[in-house]
């Protein structure tokens, strides 16, 4: 099956792989409350379904009164998981509430810390972020385990126009100082909407909510540059599971599904309200974002299927990066449908080949419909 779908299959990587590779490989980062009674089994179940990265949440997904029990549940289940010799969990992160939790949880995990790739840091600003990153550095030194940070950019100071520039500058100073520890930056769009009493409906993407789109643009502008100073910025969460009643027509064209006799798949995607998700994933990439926060397992496959590099993208990227093109110039795409300008498109090509490494390259006649139908990549 994989050989039929892939021109070049995804590479094999582990939690110990280089940070640049891991940042590109995060894919659909699935969040799970730390209170789940079968947490260890749930983690392995999702790993078997293709989840690459997972966040165990001690913050907004649980009530204030449940934090102590959630921590105990998390420690118990990760210790259990570490004792299973054949267990292959995804990249695991813990979303904490305050900096003191990081060294405390690292200490309580003991040998099970080997399962952990890092921590997710909520409502990140310069003022709040420095104590989090200092705590993470201390936990790393105490345990001997490489630990990454994934700051969540979701504070009102970042949203409000009068404080946005100063807040972005402070975040940039902080993450640059701890660059080796910051794996990716995550966007908390739900919190952005909350500040104005908004909630985007399922037929609209984050980019249709202009106040949110403006923040995304400014974050990418300041923190997602391709000149070596930027970071991987991941896409916002899609918070819908299944639509009850539609106001607008579905956003998935019929023709790509009819061509491969997959109309039932199209209907299933529409019924589960995933056509809007597919559109937002494409807009994420067009706006410089890579990967996506997910709160439901049904969202993982669409994110990963659309992360596979098309044969056309791969062909263009390879042509642009050929050694003989180092001097620049313009060439016609091998698909004869576009211009490839070597110097302006180089950063895009490099990013595309990193994505090709971790998600693979589809065969020339394989599109996202076939990948969705097959349930790959895994």
N, C-alpha and C positions, 0 to 999 in steps of 0.2 A: 504493500500500500504506500509506504513512504517513498519508495523508488518511483512509483507512478506519479506522485505529487511533486516531488522535489527535484529540481535541477542540481541543487546543492543542499544537502541536509544540514540541520542545525548542528553546531559544534557541541561537544560535551564540556560542561563547566561545573565547578563546585563552589561552595561558600568561600573557599580559599583562593579563588581565581582573582586576577587583577581587578581593581576597583572600576576601571573604565569599562571592562567587559560586564561586570555585575550591574552597573548602572544602566547599561543598554538592555540587559536581560531581565529586568524586574517585571516587565510585562504587566499583566493584570494583578495588581497587589490586592489580595483579598483580605478584608478586615473581619475579625471574629471577636466577639466579647470574651473576656477572660473568664467569665462565669459559666461557660458551657460545661455541662456535667461530664461529657465524653470528649473533652478537648483533645487529648492525645490521639484518639481514634479519628476525630474529625480532621486533624492536621494530616494524618496519613491518607485519609480518604480523598482529601482535596489534592494532595500531592499526586495520587494515582490518577486523578482526573486532569492533570496537566498544570496545576497551579505552581508557579515558579517562586513567588514570594508571598508571604502572609504576615499580617500584623495582628498580634494578640493585644486587644485594646483594654486598657485600664482607665480610659478617660471618658469621653462623651457617651460611649455606648453602654455604660453602666451607671447606676445611681450612686450618689455620694455615700449612702449607707452600705453599699456593697463592696467598697474598695478592699477592705481587709480580707473578706472572704474570697474575693476575686484573686488577690495576690496569692493566697494560700492554695487556691485551686490551680493557678498557673504553675506555681512551684511544684506541686504534687504531680501534675500531668507531664511537665517537661522532664522531671526526674524519672517518671515512668517511661517516657519516650526514649530517654538516653539509655535506659537499660535494655532496650530491644535491639539486639545485635544487627538485625536486617532492616531496621527502619531507615527510610530515606526521606526525611522531611524536606519541604521547600526551604528557601531562605526565610528565616524567622526573625521578626522584629517585635519589640514590645513598645506599645504606645503608653507613655507614662504621664502623670499629672504634674509632678514637681521634680526638681533635680535630685532631691535626696533619695528618691525611689531607685535611681539607677545603681549606685553602689550597694544599696541594701539588697535589691533583687539579685545583683551579680553575686554577692556573698552567699545569699540563701540558695541560689541555684547550685553552688558547689561545682562538681564535675559536669553537671548538665549544661553549664555555660557554653560548652563546645557546640551546642545546637543553635546558639544565638548568633545572629549576624549583626545585631545592633538595636538601636532604640529610635522611636519616632517621637519628635519633640514638638508639642502642640503650641499654637499661638506664638510663633517664633518672632521675636524682635531682637535688637541688639541687647537691650536691657534684660530681657528674659532669657535670651539664648546663651549668653556667656556662662551663667551658672550651670545650665544643662550640659554644655560642652566641656566645662571643667570637670563636672561629675563623671561624664563619660570617659574622659581621659584618665581620671583616677581609677575608675573601674577597670579599664583596660590594663593599666599598670599593675593593679592588684591581682588580676586573674591571668594575665599573660595571653588573653584572647583578643584578637583583632576585632574591634567593635566599631561599627559605622553609625553615623547619625543621619536621620532623614527629617530635617526641620519641616514643619507645616506652616505655610504662609497663609494666615487666616485672621490676623488681628485687625480690629477697626482702624488702627493707626495707618495700616497699609491701604485700607479701602478709602479712607477720607482724603479728598483731594489736597487739603491744606497741609496734611502731614505725610503724604505718600512719598514724596521725594526724599525727605529727611529719613523716613523709616527705611526706605530701600537702601539708602547709602549706609545706614547703620547695619542692616542685614548683610550687605555686601562686605563690609569691613570684617564682620564677625565670621562669616563662612569662609572668607579668604584666609583669615588667620588659622582656621582649623581645616583647611582645604583637604588634607589627607584623611580626615575623619568624615567628611560630608559626602555621602554617596549620591544623594539626589535631594532636590527640593520638591515638596508636595504642595499643591494648592488646595486650600480649604474653602471651596466655593459656597458650600452650604452656610458657613459662617458669614461670608460676604453678603449673601442674600438676607440672612437673618437681621443684619444691621439696618435694613430698610424694610423689613416685614415682607420680603419677597420669597416666592418659591416658584421656580420655573416649571411649567407644565410639561408632560411627557412628549408633546409634539414640538417642543422647542429645545434647542441646545443652549449651553452656557454662553455661546457666542451671540445668541439672540437677545440676551439680557445685557444691554449696553454697558451698564455700570460695572458688571462683572467682566465683560469683554475688555473694558479699558484697563482693569487691573491686570488681567492676564497679559495683555500687550506690554504693559510697563514692566512687569516681572521678567518677561522674556527679554525685553529690550535691555534691562539692566543686569540680569543674572543668567541669561541663557545664550550669551554671545559665543560665536564659534571661533574666537581668536585665541583660545587657550585660557581666558579668564572666566569663562562661563561654567555652568553646572547643568546636569540633566534636570529638567523640570518636567514633572509628570502631570498627566491630565486630571481634570476634576472628576469627582465621583458622579456616577449615574445612579439615581436613587429610586428608579421605578422597576417593578418586577413584572406586572401584568396590567394591561390597560382594561378598563371596564367599558368605557364609551368614548368614541373618537369624535372630535369636532372637525378634524381635517383629514384629508386623504393620506394613506400610507406613503412613506417617503422612499420605498424600495421599488425601483423599476421592475417590470415583469420580465423584460427580455433576457437579462443575464440568467435568470432561473429557468425560463422556458428552453433556452439553448441546451441546458444539461438536464432537462426533465426534473427540475427540483422545485416545482411550484408548491409542493407540500411544505418544503423547508421555508419558502418565502412566507407562506401563510402562518406557519408556526412562529416565525420571527415577529410578524406583525401582531399576532395574538398575545405574545409575551412582551410586546412593546419594545422590541429590540431594534426596530428599524431606526428609531431616533438615536439609539446608542451607536449604531453603525455610522450614522452621519456625523455624530459628535467625535467619534474616533478619527475619522478622516479630517475633520476640522482641527482636532488636536495636533495632528502631524503637520498640517498646512501652517499652523501657527507656532511651530517650533517645540511642541511638547512630545514626550516619548513615554509610553507606559500609561497606566490609568489606575486610579483608586477604585476598587470594586467592593460592594457590600453584599453581593449575591453571587453564588457559584455560576448561575446562568450567564453572567456577564463575561466570564473568563474566556470562553471559546471565541466569541466575536473579537475581543481585544487581541488575542493571539493570532487568529486567522488573518486579521488585517495588519498584523505586524510582520507577516511573511513578506519578504521583498519580491516584487514581481520580476519576471525575467527581463522585462523592458527596463525597469529601474536598474537592475544589476548590470545589464549590457551598457547602459549609459554611464554608470558610475565607473565601470572598468575602463571604458574608453577615455574618460576624462582623466583618470589617474595613471594612464600609461606613462612610463618614464620619458618617452620621447615627446610627451606633451608638456613637459616642465616649463617650457618657454611660453606657454599660453597658446592663444589662437582659438579659432572657431571651427567646429566640424559638424557635419550632419549626423544625426543619430542613425545607428544601424537599423532602426525601425523606420527611418526616412520620414519621420513625422514631427521632428523638432530640431532646434539648434542647440548644440552643447557648446557653451563658451567656457573654456577650460578654467581660467582663473576665477571668475565669479561663481562657477558651479563646483569648485573643488571641495569646499567645506561640506556642501550637500552630499557629494559623492563619498567623502570619508565617513560621514554619518550613516549613509545608506549601507556601506560595506560593514560597518560595525553591527548594524541591525541584521544584515545578512548572516553574519557569524552566528548570532544567537537564535535567530528565528528561521534561518534557511532562505533559499531562493526557490520560488515556484517554477515548475516547468513552463515552457513557452505557451502551452495550451491550457494551463491551469489558472483559474481565477479564484477570487475569494469565495464564490459559491461552492466550488469543489472542496475547498479547505474547510468550510463550515460543515459541509455534508459529511466529510470524513472524520470530523472531530479532532483535527490536528492543528498545530503541532502539540506534542505532548512532552 
